[in-house]
Amino acid sequence: METAYVLINCDLGSEEEIIDSLKHMESVKEVHGTFGAYDIIAKIENQDKDKLRETIIWNVRKLLHVRSTLTLMGIEGQN
């Protein structure tokens, strides 16, 4: 299983809307609002690394009000 943690910066006041959208995406397993440099963290999993990348690039990053993302890829076997 491929895992990525996506840190998301969004427009002020749009956090709930983005969290709700993320919860409805197939590969998104967890979503949390955060304090600090980023507004939201999402855990995304998929068996296929290419599908994981597609979810991040074409679904998460294209959401309305998402300003920027930082993706941390998990290392298989170190969990």
N, C-alpha and C positions, 0 to 999 in steps of 0.2 A: 504494500500500500504506500503510495506517494503522499506526503503531507507537506502543506505549506501554511505558514502563518502570514497573513496579510495585514499590515498596519495601514490604516486609512485616515487621511486628513480630509475633512469635508467642510462645506460651507456652514457657517454658524446657524444653528437652529434646524439643520437637516438631519441630525443624527438618527432620530427615531425612524424617519422615512427610509433611510439607507439600511438601518438594522432590519427593518421589516422586509425590505426587498431581498437582503442577503439571506434571511431565514427561509425564503421560498426557493432558493437555488439548490439544485440537486446535490452538488458536491460539498456544499457548505455544511459543516458538522456542528460548529459552535460560533456564536457571535457575542461580543461583549463591548459595551461602551467603556471607555477608559478616560482617565485623567492624565495629563502630561502632554508630550509632544504630538501624540496621535489621538484621534477621537474614538476610533473603533478598531478592534482586532477580530479577525475572522480566521477560524481553522478550516482549511479546505483539504479534502482527501479524495483521491481517485486512484484506481488501480493503474491507470494509464497516465504516464507523465505528460504526454501531449495533451490529453483531455484536461488535466489539471492546469496546464499553462493556458489553454483556450478559455477555461472558466475565468481565470484571473484577467487575462487580456481583453476578452470580448464580452464578459458579463460584469465583473466587479469594476474594472477600471472605466467602463463606459456608463456606469450609473450616473444619473443626473445628480449634480451637487458634489460628486467626488472630485477633490482637487488634486490629490496625489496619493500614491501608495508606496509601500516598502514591503517587499516579499522576502520572507526567510524560509528557505527550503529545509525540511527536516532531513537528517542523515539516517538512512535505513540501518537498523541494528543498534542505534544509540537512543533507544527510547525506554 
